[in-house]
Amino acid sequence: MAIQHNSNDQQFTVIRRGHEGELAYSLPAEGIIDFTHTFVAEELRGEGVADELARAALEFARNEKLKVKTSCSFMAKFVRRNQSEYADLLA
């Protein structure tokens, strides 16, 4: 699954079988990324699309040395479920 990062629109996206998933973010302060919204088309739900978007976005945050906020409830749950991998990123 090819995740695309569009920094102008502040989102990570994927298109599969003509349907889209997206993970939006904001940069509310220097050194902080806030994941604000996750959407996966109904046709793609249950296929791990949101998890792949989350992993790509968190890898981006790590590479850019950004601290993470999770205003998006999905992202908050994802980080909690994978705390050993991502706890160091939390703001």
Protein Blocks (a to p, Z undefined) as FASTA:
>chain_A
ZZdddfklopadddeehiacddddddfbghiacdfbdcddfklgonlmmmmmmmmmmmmm
mmnopacddfblklmmmmmmmmmmmmmmpZZ
